[in-house]
């Protein structure tokens, strides 16, 4: 079993699927052809689930980076006898897309090995195990590589060197001297008869160069943020783009399943789906970190997937499959032990049919951030957005499961009420673009009713803070959103008191913020949430406390890996990263907090002598 820390992995993406590559050179997670497809390599969750390793045969040390402004990974392994560079990428489209990431058929993982000094012996092991490790494929050597039969899935492996095949595993030992280079490629094709063509060495090199150019071209045309932590913000923008499913515009919360919130525990969920909340926040962050050309496509995706639900009087579903699938039944893979024995391993997500009223506000808030994209939307899509505001106005008094998807009895969560307020508030501003000026009076009435409810029932005198839910004294970091969405000024006395309460009573010894500390029905203590820590930095910046905001920001940003990737949580008893990886929420928080601090400091400079 792979015992690699979560932080040891790098992300590869073709904007349809994703792979995780360890620092030691093993691809331990790969799903073809979609983010939520069954894994081809899944050793991240159990030894029987497959991997593809390229590593020096003896002792070595490693360094790595993403090449330029891309998601192409370069890893340098240094041995006593020499050094090799491995360049890894999931191929973008057909090589002709320019800056249009993801166009073309997905499904090729490239690994190019170059010896840069001395002589290095490499041990290469290819052990595909499709279906989360339930299928042991048949491997057959052919000219130019290996044909892999795996039930209804066809795979092929392009290789310039012969491999020894033993059952479902192929292995080769090769020695490279300085100046020598070898390229390898794993190809996916749907259907048992649709075997992809094996690639030549020149073809592998060309497609690798195309992919590097594709990412670089996209970044040059889309990424223009200039401000503090520019490299981190730009990197987060590329990671958020990498989590976008190009064919539909859906955005996944993370590219993995069942990486735990508590090591050895049961808080293990499948995040390879598009949550309306997460995707809407991702669009807003991309507005800062990369021009979000996907905005219109995403709104259209949701309108196609969910408009009928609102029209029929149902709640807006909180999440969908990346192709618009509505039912995402959750099941356990009992044959997999999980990362560091964190079981069960789950696929699907039982939260798909929860009621979470905040999604209306997240959706309308994203639309308000990106109004220039609304004019070009189809009338049905604009009507869908207006109907979402109507639904918030009609249903805000209901209890729900809240932003954290607590699997217990519904409650009147403050954050849910607040985001219903956001939905109608933003709809009022957008009424002209949405073609709905006649709905404004009822939206205005609902806005005042919700605001009065939050002011009177969301505040606790005994806690001296806004709290998690009505009638509760439990703190929740989502109360920071009161300032972030503009419900209250960040320097309002009650907002200042809430910020102080969260800083004093909802942080660990390092100053990282828990999302809440109240019992939630699950065993084990989860880690601190990086998103919530960035929320604190953002709220402080909005209140003009920029130096304090910088300190909090840098405390959270310090947990980015050497490649700038962020997980969901930090373990309470160590600095180990936990949760599905990389986590869109954390990168969204980083981008938005950096922007808030940048704007606050700009205003300070503007008001100075």
Secondary structure as a PSIPRED ss2 file (coil, helix, strand):
# PSIPRED VFORMAT (PSIPRED V4.0)

   1 X C   1.000  0.000  0.000
   2 X C   1.000  0.000  0.000
   3 X C   1.000  0.000  0.000
   4 X C   1.000  0.000  0.000
   5 X C   1.000  0.000  0.000
   6 X H   0.000  1.000  0.000
   7 X H   0.000  1.000  0.000
   8 X H   0.000  1.000  0.000
   9 X E   0.000  0.000  1.000
  10 X E   0.000  0.000  1.000
  11 X E   0.000  0.000  1.000
  12 X E   0.000  0.000  1.000
  13 X E   0.000  0.000  1.000
  14 X C   1.000  0.000  0.000
  15 X C   1.000  0.000  0.000
  16 X C   1.000  0.000  0.000
  17 X C   1.000  0.000  0.000
  18 X E   0.000  0.000  1.000
  19 X E   0.000  0.000  1.000
  20 X E   0.000  0.000  1.000
  21 X E   0.000  0.000  1.000
  22 X E   0.000  0.000  1.000
  23 X C   1.000  0.000  0.000
  24 X C   1.000  0.000  0.000
  25 X C   1.000  0.000  0.000
  26 X E   0.000  0.000  1.000
  27 X E   0.000  0.000  1.000
  28 X E   0.000  0.000  1.000
  29 X E   0.000  0.000  1.000
  30 X E   0.000  0.000  1.000
  31 X E   0.000  0.000  1.000
  32 X C   1.000  0.000  0.000
  33 X C   1.000  0.000  0.000
  34 X C   1.000  0.000  0.000
  35 X C   1.000  0.000  0.000
  36 X C   1.000  0.000  0.000
  37 X C   1.000  0.000  0.000
  38 X C   1.000  0.000  0.000
  39 X E   0.000  0.000  1.000
  40 X E   0.000  0.000  1.000
  41 X E   0.000  0.000  1.000
  42 X C   1.000  0.000  0.000
  43 X C   1.000  0.000  0.000
  44 X C   1.000  0.000  0.000
  45 X C   1.000  0.000  0.000
  46 X C   1.000  0.000  0.000
  47 X H   0.000  1.000  0.000
  48 X H   0.000  1.000  0.000
  49 X H   0.000  1.000  0.000
  50 X C   1.000  0.000  0.000
  51 X E   0.000  0.000  1.000
  52 X E   0.000  0.000  1.000
  53 X E   0.000  0.000  1.000
  54 X E   0.000  0.000  1.000
  55 X E   0.000  0.000  1.000
  56 X E   0.000  0.000  1.000
  57 X C   1.000  0.000  0.000
  58 X C   1.000  0.000  0.000
  59 X C   1.000  0.000  0.000
  60 X C   1.000  0.000  0.000
  61 X E   0.000  0.000  1.000
  62 X E   0.000  0.000  1.000
  63 X E   0.000  0.000  1.000
  64 X E   0.000  0.000  1.000
  65 X E   0.000  0.000  1.000
  66 X E   0.000  0.000  1.000
  67 X C   1.000  0.000  0.000
  68 X C   1.000  0.000  0.000
  69 X C   1.000  0.000  0.000
  70 X C   1.000  0.000  0.000
  71 X C   1.000  0.000  0.000
  72 X C   1.000  0.000  0.000
  73 X E   0.000  0.000  1.000
  74 X E   0.000  0.000  1.000
  75 X E   0.000  0.000  1.000
  76 X E   0.000  0.000  1.000
  77 X E   0.000  0.000  1.000
  78 X E   0.000  0.000  1.000
  79 X E   0.000  0.000  1.000
  80 X C   1.000  0.000  0.000
  81 X C   1.000  0.000  0.000
  82 X E   0.000  0.000  1.000
  83 X E   0.000  0.000  1.000
  84 X E   0.000  0.000  1.000
  85 X E   0.000  0.000  1.000
  86 X E   0.000  0.000  1.000
  87 X E   0.000  0.000  1.000
  88 X E   0.000  0.000  1.000
  89 X E   0.000  0.000  1.000
  90 X E   0.000  0.000  1.000
  91 X C   1.000  0.000  0.000
  92 X C   1.000  0.000  0.000
  93 X C   1.000  0.000  0.000
  94 X C   1.000  0.000  0.000
  95 X C   1.000  0.000  0.000
  96 X C   1.000  0.000  0.000
  97 X C   1.000  0.000  0.000
  98 X C   1.000  0.000  0.000
  99 X C   1.000  0.000  0.000
 100 X C   1.000  0.000  0.000
 101 X C   1.000  0.000  0.000
 102 X C   1.000  0.000  0.000
 103 X C   1.000  0.000  0.000
 104 X C   1.000  0.000  0.000
 105 X C   1.000  0.000  0.000
 106 X C   1.000  0.000  0.000
 107 X C   1.000  0.000  0.000
 108 X E   0.000  0.000  1.000
 109 X E   0.000  0.000  1.000
 110 X E   0.000  0.000  1.000
 111 X E   0.000  0.000  1.000
 112 X E   0.000  0.000  1.000
 113 X E   0.000  0.000  1.000
 114 X E   0.000  0.000  1.000
 115 X E   0.000  0.000  1.000
 116 X E   0.000  0.000  1.000
 117 X E   0.000  0.000  1.000
 118 X E   0.000  0.000  1.000
 119 X E   0.000  0.000  1.000
 120 X E   0.000  0.000  1.000
 121 X E   0.000  0.000  1.000
 122 X E   0.000  0.000  1.000
 123 X E   0.000  0.000  1.000
 124 X E   0.000  0.000  1.000
 125 X E   0.000  0.000  1.000
 126 X E   0.000  0.000  1.000
 127 X E   0.000  0.000  1.000
 128 X C   1.000  0.000  0.000
 129 X C   1.000  0.000  0.000
 130 X C   1.000  0.000  0.000
 131 X C   1.000  0.000  0.000
 132 X C   1.000  0.000  0.000
 133 X C   1.000  0.000  0.000
 134 X C   1.000  0.000  0.000
 135 X C   1.000  0.000  0.000
 136 X C   1.000  0.000  0.000
 137 X C   1.000  0.000  0.000
 138 X E   0.000  0.000  1.000
 139 X E   0.000  0.000  1.000
 140 X E   0.000  0.000  1.000
 141 X E   0.000  0.000  1.000
 142 X E   0.000  0.000  1.000
 143 X C   1.000  0.000  0.000
 144 X C   1.000  0.000  0.000
 145 X E   0.000  0.000  1.000
 146 X E   0.000  0.000  1.000
 147 X E   0.000  0.000  1.000
 148 X E   0.000  0.000  1.000
 149 X E   0.000  0.000  1.000
 150 X E   0.000  0.000  1.000
 151 X C   1.000  0.000  0.000
 152 X C   1.000  0.000  0.000
 153 X E   0.000  0.000  1.000
 154 X E   0.000  0.000  1.000
 155 X E   0.000  0.000  1.000
 156 X E   0.000  0.000  1.000
 157 X E   0.000  0.000  1.000
 158 X E   0.000  0.000  1.000
 159 X C   1.000  0.000  0.000
 160 X C   1.000  0.000  0.000
 161 X C   1.000  0.000  0.000
 162 X C   1.000  0.000  0.000
 163 X C   1.000  0.000  0.000
 164 X E   0.000  0.000  1.000
 165 X E   0.000  0.000  1.000
 166 X E   0.000  0.000  1.000
 167 X C   1.000  0.000  0.000
 168 X C   1.000  0.000  0.000
 169 X E   0.000  0.000  1.000
 170 X E   0.000  0.000  1.000
 171 X E   0.000  0.000  1.000
 172 X E   0.000  0.000  1.000
 173 X E   0.000  0.000  1.000
 174 X E   0.000  0.000  1.000
 175 X E   0.000  0.000  1.000
 176 X E   0.000  0.000  1.000
 177 X E   0.000  0.000  1.000
 178 X C   1.000  0.000  0.000
 179 X C   1.000  0.000  0.000
 180 X C   1.000  0.000  0.000
 181 X E   0.000  0.000  1.000
 182 X E   0.000  0.000  1.000
 183 X E   0.000  0.000  1.000
 184 X E   0.000  0.000  1.000
 185 X E   0.000  0.000  1.000
 186 X E   0.000  0.000  1.000
 187 X E   0.000  0.000  1.000
 188 X E   0.000  0.000  1.000
 189 X E   0.000  0.000  1.000
 190 X E   0.000  0.000  1.000
 191 X C   1.000  0.000  0.000
 192 X C   1.000  0.000  0.000
 193 X C   1.000  0.000  0.000
 194 X C   1.000  0.000  0.000
 195 X C   1.000  0.000  0.000
 196 X C   1.000  0.000  0.000
 197 X C   1.000  0.000  0.000
 198 X C   1.000  0.000  0.000
 199 X C   1.000  0.000  0.000
 200 X C   1.000  0.000  0.000
 201 X H   0.000  1.000  0.000
 202 X H   0.000  1.000  0.000
 203 X H   0.000  1.000  0.000
 204 X H   0.000  1.000  0.000
 205 X H   0.000  1.000  0.000
 206 X H   0.000  1.000  0.000
 207 X H   0.000  1.000  0.000
 208 X H   0.000  1.000  0.000
 209 X H   0.000  1.000  0.000
 210 X H   0.000  1.000  0.000
 211 X H   0.000  1.000  0.000
 212 X H   0.000  1.000  0.000
 213 X H   0.000  1.000  0.000
 214 X H   0.000  1.000  0.000
 215 X H   0.000  1.000  0.000
 216 X H   0.000  1.000  0.000
 217 X H   0.000  1.000  0.000
 218 X H   0.000  1.000  0.000
 219 X H   0.000  1.000  0.000
 220 X H   0.000  1.000  0.000
 221 X H   0.000  1.000  0.000
 222 X H   0.000  1.000  0.000
 223 X C   1.000  0.000  0.000
 224 X C   1.000  0.000  0.000
 225 X C   1.000  0.000  0.000
 226 X C   1.000  0.000  0.000
 227 X C   1.000  0.000  0.000
 228 X C   1.000  0.000  0.000
 229 X C   1.000  0.000  0.000
 230 X H   0.000  1.000  0.000
 231 X H   0.000  1.000  0.000
 232 X H   0.000  1.000  0.000
 233 X H   0.000  1.000  0.000
 234 X H   0.000  1.000  0.000
 235 X H   0.000  1.000  0.000
 236 X H   0.000  1.000  0.000
 237 X H   0.000  1.000  0.000
 238 X H   0.000  1.000  0.000
 239 X H   0.000  1.000  0.000
 240 X H   0.000  1.000  0.000
 241 X H   0.000  1.000  0.000
 242 X H   0.000  1.000  0.000
 243 X C   1.000  0.000  0.000
 244 X E   0.000  0.000  1.000
 245 X E   0.000  0.000  1.000
 246 X C   1.000  0.000  0.000
 247 X C   1.000  0.000  0.000
 248 X C   1.000  0.000  0.000
 249 X C   1.000  0.000  0.000
 250 X E   0.000  0.000  1.000
 251 X E   0.000  0.000  1.000
 252 X C   1.000  0.000  0.000
 253 X C   1.000  0.000  0.000
 254 X E   0.000  0.000  1.000
 255 X C   1.000  0.000  0.000
 256 X C   1.000  0.000  0.000
 257 X E   0.000  0.000  1.000
 258 X C   1.000  0.000  0.000
 259 X C   1.000  0.000  0.000
 260 X C   1.000  0.000  0.000
 261 X C   1.000  0.000  0.000
 262 X C   1.000  0.000  0.000
 263 X C   1.000  0.000  0.000
 264 X C   1.000  0.000  0.000
 265 X C   1.000  0.000  0.000
 266 X C   1.000  0.000  0.000
 267 X C   1.000  0.000  0.000
 268 X C   1.000  0.000  0.000
 269 X C   1.000  0.000  0.000
 270 X E   0.000  0.000  1.000
 271 X C   1.000  0.000  0.000
 272 X C   1.000  0.000  0.000
 273 X C   1.000  0.000  0.000
 274 X E   0.000  0.000  1.000
 275 X E   0.000  0.000  1.000
 276 X H   0.000  1.000  0.000
 277 X H   0.000  1.000  0.000
 278 X H   0.000  1.000  0.000
 279 X H   0.000  1.000  0.000
 280 X H   0.000  1.000  0.000
 281 X H   0.000  1.000  0.000
 282 X H   0.000  1.000  0.000
 283 X H   0.000  1.000  0.000
 284 X H   0.000  1.000  0.000
 285 X H   0.000  1.000  0.000
 286 X H   0.000  1.000  0.000
 287 X H   0.000  1.000  0.000
 288 X H   0.000  1.000  0.000
 289 X H   0.000  1.000  0.000
 290 X C   1.000  0.000  0.000
 291 X C   1.000  0.000  0.000
 292 X C   1.000  0.000  0.000
 293 X C   1.000  0.000  0.000
 294 X C   1.000  0.000  0.000
 295 X H   0.000  1.000  0.000
 296 X H   0.000  1.000  0.000
 297 X H   0.000  1.000  0.000
 298 X H   0.000  1.000  0.000
 299 X H   0.000  1.000  0.000
 300 X H   0.000  1.000  0.000
 301 X H   0.000  1.000  0.000
 302 X H   0.000  1.000  0.000
 303 X H   0.000  1.000  0.000
 304 X H   0.000  1.000  0.000
 305 X H   0.000  1.000  0.000
 306 X H   0.000  1.000  0.000
 307 X H   0.000  1.000  0.000
 308 X H   0.000  1.000  0.000
 309 X H   0.000  1.000  0.000
 310 X H   0.000  1.000  0.000
 311 X H   0.000  1.000  0.000
 312 X C   1.000  0.000  0.000
 313 X C   1.000  0.000  0.000
 314 X C   1.000  0.000  0.000
 315 X C   1.000  0.000  0.000
 316 X C   1.000  0.000  0.000
 317 X C   1.000  0.000  0.000
 318 X C   1.000  0.000  0.000
 319 X E   0.000  0.000  1.000
 320 X E   0.000  0.000  1.000
 321 X C   1.000  0.000  0.000
 322 X C   1.000  0.000  0.000
 323 X C   1.000  0.000  0.000
 324 X C   1.000  0.000  0.000
 325 X C   1.000  0.000  0.000
 326 X C   1.000  0.000  0.000
 327 X C   1.000  0.000  0.000
 328 X C   1.000  0.000  0.000
 329 X C   1.000  0.000  0.000
 330 X C   1.000  0.000  0.000
 331 X E   0.000  0.000  1.000
 332 X E   0.000  0.000  1.000
 333 X C   1.000  0.000  0.000
 334 X C   1.000  0.000  0.000
 335 X C   1.000  0.000  0.000
 336 X C   1.000  0.000  0.000
 337 X C   1.000  0.000  0.000
 338 X C   1.000  0.000  0.000
 339 X H   0.000  1.000  0.000
 340 X H   0.000  1.000  0.000
 341 X H   0.000  1.000  0.000
 342 X C   1.000  0.000  0.000
 343 X C   1.000  0.000  0.000
 344 X C   1.000  0.000  0.000
 345 X C   1.000  0.000  0.000
 346 X E   0.000  0.000  1.000
 347 X E   0.000  0.000  1.000
 348 X C   1.000  0.000  0.000
 349 X C   1.000  0.000  0.000
 350 X H   0.000  1.000  0.000
 351 X H   0.000  1.000  0.000
 352 X H   0.000  1.000  0.000
 353 X H   0.000  1.000  0.000
 354 X C   1.000  0.000  0.000
 355 X C   1.000  0.000  0.000
 356 X C   1.000  0.000  0.000
 357 X C   1.000  0.000  0.000
 358 X H   0.000  1.000  0.000
 359 X H   0.000  1.000  0.000
 360 X H   0.000  1.000  0.000
 361 X H   0.000  1.000  0.000
 362 X H   0.000  1.000  0.000
 363 X H   0.000  1.000  0.000
 364 X H   0.000  1.000  0.000
 365 X H   0.000  1.000  0.000
 366 X H   0.000  1.000  0.000
 367 X H   0.000  1.000  0.000
 368 X H   0.000  1.000  0.000
 369 X H   0.000  1.000  0.000
 370 X C   1.000  0.000  0.000
 371 X H   0.000  1.000  0.000
 372 X H   0.000  1.000  0.000
 373 X H   0.000  1.000  0.000
 374 X C   1.000  0.000  0.000
 375 X C   1.000  0.000  0.000
 376 X C   1.000  0.000  0.000
 377 X C   1.000  0.000  0.000
 378 X C   1.000  0.000  0.000
 379 X H   0.000  1.000  0.000
 380 X H   0.000  1.000  0.000
 381 X H   0.000  1.000  0.000
 382 X H   0.000  1.000  0.000
 383 X H   0.000  1.000  0.000
 384 X H   0.000  1.000  0.000
 385 X H   0.000  1.000  0.000
 386 X H   0.000  1.000  0.000
 387 X H   0.000  1.000  0.000
 388 X H   0.000  1.000  0.000
 389 X H   0.000  1.000  0.000
 390 X H   0.000  1.000  0.000
 391 X H   0.000  1.000  0.000
 392 X H   0.000  1.000  0.000
 393 X H   0.000  1.000  0.000
 394 X H   0.000  1.000  0.000
 395 X H   0.000  1.000  0.000
 396 X C   1.000  0.000  0.000
 397 X C   1.000  0.000  0.000
 398 X C   1.000  0.000  0.000
 399 X C   1.000  0.000  0.000
 400 X E   0.000  0.000  1.000
 401 X C   1.000  0.000  0.000
 402 X C   1.000  0.000  0.000
 403 X C   1.000  0.000  0.000
 404 X C   1.000  0.000  0.000
 405 X C   1.000  0.000  0.000
 406 X C   1.000  0.000  0.000
 407 X C   1.000  0.000  0.000
 408 X C   1.000  0.000  0.000
 409 X C   1.000  0.000  0.000
 410 X C   1.000  0.000  0.000
 411 X E   0.000  0.000  1.000
 412 X C   1.000  0.000  0.000
 413 X E   0.000  0.000  1.000
 414 X H   0.000  1.000  0.000
 415 X H   0.000  1.000  0.000
 416 X H   0.000  1.000  0.000
 417 X H   0.000  1.000  0.000
 418 X H   0.000  1.000  0.000
 419 X H   0.000  1.000  0.000
 420 X H   0.000  1.000  0.000
 421 X H   0.000  1.000  0.000
 422 X H   0.000  1.000  0.000
 423 X H   0.000  1.000  0.000
 424 X H   0.000  1.000  0.000
 425 X H   0.000  1.000  0.000
 426 X H   0.000  1.000  0.000
 427 X H   0.000  1.000  0.000
 428 X H   0.000  1.000  0.000
 429 X H   0.000  1.000  0.000
 430 X H   0.000  1.000  0.000
 431 X H   0.000  1.000  0.000
 432 X H   0.000  1.000  0.000
 433 X H   0.000  1.000  0.000
 434 X H   0.000  1.000  0.000
 435 X C   1.000  0.000  0.000
 436 X C   1.000  0.000  0.000
 437 X H   0.000  1.000  0.000
 438 X H   0.000  1.000  0.000
 439 X H   0.000  1.000  0.000
 440 X H   0.000  1.000  0.000
 441 X H   0.000  1.000  0.000
 442 X H   0.000  1.000  0.000
 443 X H   0.000  1.000  0.000
 444 X H   0.000  1.000  0.000
 445 X H   0.000  1.000  0.000
 446 X H   0.000  1.000  0.000
 447 X H   0.000  1.000  0.000
 448 X H   0.000  1.000  0.000
 449 X H   0.000  1.000  0.000
 450 X H   0.000  1.000  0.000
 451 X H   0.000  1.000  0.000
 452 X H   0.000  1.000  0.000
 453 X H   0.000  1.000  0.000
 454 X H   0.000  1.000  0.000
 455 X H   0.000  1.000  0.000
 456 X H   0.000  1.000  0.000
 457 X H   0.000  1.000  0.000
 458 X C   1.000  0.000  0.000
 459 X E   0.000  0.000  1.000
 460 X E   0.000  0.000  1.000
 461 X C   1.000  0.000  0.000
 462 X C   1.000  0.000  0.000
 463 X C   1.000  0.000  0.000
 464 X C   1.000  0.000  0.000
 465 X E   0.000  0.000  1.000
 466 X E   0.000  0.000  1.000
 467 X C   1.000  0.000  0.000
 468 X C   1.000  0.000  0.000
 469 X E   0.000  0.000  1.000
 470 X C   1.000  0.000  0.000
 471 X C   1.000  0.000  0.000
 472 X C   1.000  0.000  0.000
 473 X C   1.000  0.000  0.000
 474 X C   1.000  0.000  0.000
 475 X C   1.000  0.000  0.000
 476 X E   0.000  0.000  1.000
 477 X H   0.000  1.000  0.000
 478 X H   0.000  1.000  0.000
 479 X H   0.000  1.000  0.000
 480 X H   0.000  1.000  0.000
 481 X H   0.000  1.000  0.000
 482 X H   0.000  1.000  0.000
 483 X H   0.000  1.000  0.000
 484 X H   0.000  1.000  0.000
 485 X C   1.000  0.000  0.000
 486 X C   1.000  0.000  0.000
 487 X C   1.000  0.000  0.000
 488 X C   1.000  0.000  0.000
 489 X C   1.000  0.000  0.000
 490 X C   1.000  0.000  0.000
 491 X C   1.000  0.000  0.000
 492 X C   1.000  0.000  0.000
 493 X H   0.000  1.000  0.000
 494 X H   0.000  1.000  0.000
 495 X H   0.000  1.000  0.000
 496 X H   0.000  1.000  0.000
 497 X H   0.000  1.000  0.000
 498 X H   0.000  1.000  0.000
 499 X H   0.000  1.000  0.000
 500 X H   0.000  1.000  0.000
 501 X H   0.000  1.000  0.000
 502 X H   0.000  1.000  0.000
 503 X H   0.000  1.000  0.000
 504 X H   0.000  1.000  0.000
 505 X H   0.000  1.000  0.000
 506 X C   1.000  0.000  0.000
 507 X E   0.000  0.000  1.000
 508 X C   1.000  0.000  0.000
 509 X C   1.000  0.000  0.000
 510 X C   1.000  0.000  0.000
 511 X C   1.000  0.000  0.000
 512 X C   1.000  0.000  0.000
 513 X E   0.000  0.000  1.000
 514 X C   1.000  0.000  0.000
 515 X C   1.000  0.000  0.000
 516 X E   0.000  0.000  1.000
 517 X C   1.000  0.000  0.000
 518 X C   1.000  0.000  0.000
 519 X C   1.000  0.000  0.000
 520 X C   1.000  0.000  0.000
 521 X C   1.000  0.000  0.000
 522 X C   1.000  0.000  0.000
 523 X C   1.000  0.000  0.000
 524 X C   1.000  0.000  0.000
 525 X C   1.000  0.000  0.000
 526 X C   1.000  0.000  0.000
 527 X C   1.000  0.000  0.000
 528 X E   0.000  0.000  1.000
 529 X E   0.000  0.000  1.000
 530 X H   0.000  1.000  0.000
 531 X H   0.000  1.000  0.000
 532 X H   0.000  1.000  0.000
 533 X H   0.000  1.000  0.000
 534 X H   0.000  1.000  0.000
 535 X H   0.000  1.000  0.000
 536 X H   0.000  1.000  0.000
 537 X H   0.000  1.000  0.000
 538 X H   0.000  1.000  0.000
 539 X H   0.000  1.000  0.000
 540 X H   0.000  1.000  0.000
 541 X H   0.000  1.000  0.000
 542 X H   0.000  1.000  0.000
 543 X C   1.000  0.000  0.000
 544 X C   1.000  0.000  0.000
 545 X C   1.000  0.000  0.000
 546 X H   0.000  1.000  0.000
 547 X H   0.000  1.000  0.000
 548 X H   0.000  1.000  0.000
 549 X H   0.000  1.000  0.000
 550 X H   0.000  1.000  0.000
 551 X H   0.000  1.000  0.000
 552 X H   0.000  1.000  0.000
 553 X H   0.000  1.000  0.000
 554 X H   0.000  1.000  0.000
 555 X H   0.000  1.000  0.000
 556 X H   0.000  1.000  0.000
 557 X H   0.000  1.000  0.000
 558 X C   1.000  0.000  0.000
 559 X C   1.000  0.000  0.000
 560 X C   1.000  0.000  0.000
 561 X C   1.000  0.000  0.000
 562 X C   1.000  0.000  0.000
 563 X C   1.000  0.000  0.000
 564 X C   1.000  0.000  0.000
 565 X C   1.000  0.000  0.000
 566 X C   1.000  0.000  0.000
 567 X C   1.000  0.000  0.000
 568 X C   1.000  0.000  0.000
 569 X E   0.000  0.000  1.000
 570 X E   0.000  0.000  1.000
 571 X C   1.000  0.000  0.000
 572 X C   1.000  0.000  0.000
 573 X C   1.000  0.000  0.000
 574 X C   1.000  0.000  0.000
 575 X C   1.000  0.000  0.000
 576 X C   1.000  0.000  0.000
 577 X E   0.000  0.000  1.000
 578 X E   0.000  0.000  1.000
 579 X C   1.000  0.000  0.000
 580 X C   1.000  0.000  0.000
 581 X C   1.000  0.000  0.000
 582 X C   1.000  0.000  0.000
 583 X E   0.000  0.000  1.000
 584 X H   0.000  1.000  0.000
 585 X H   0.000  1.000  0.000
 586 X H   0.000  1.000  0.000
 587 X H   0.000  1.000  0.000
 588 X H   0.000  1.000  0.000
 589 X H   0.000  1.000  0.000
 590 X H   0.000  1.000  0.000
 591 X H   0.000  1.000  0.000
 592 X H   0.000  1.000  0.000
 593 X H   0.000  1.000  0.000
 594 X H   0.000  1.000  0.000
 595 X H   0.000  1.000  0.000
 596 X H   0.000  1.000  0.000
 597 X H   0.000  1.000  0.000
 598 X H   0.000  1.000  0.000
 599 X H   0.000  1.000  0.000
 600 X H   0.000  1.000  0.000
 601 X H   0.000  1.000  0.000
 602 X H   0.000  1.000  0.000
 603 X H   0.000  1.000  0.000
 604 X H   0.000  1.000  0.000
 605 X H   0.000  1.000  0.000
 606 X H   0.000  1.000  0.000
 607 X H   0.000  1.000  0.000
 608 X C   1.000  0.000  0.000
 609 X C   1.000  0.000  0.000
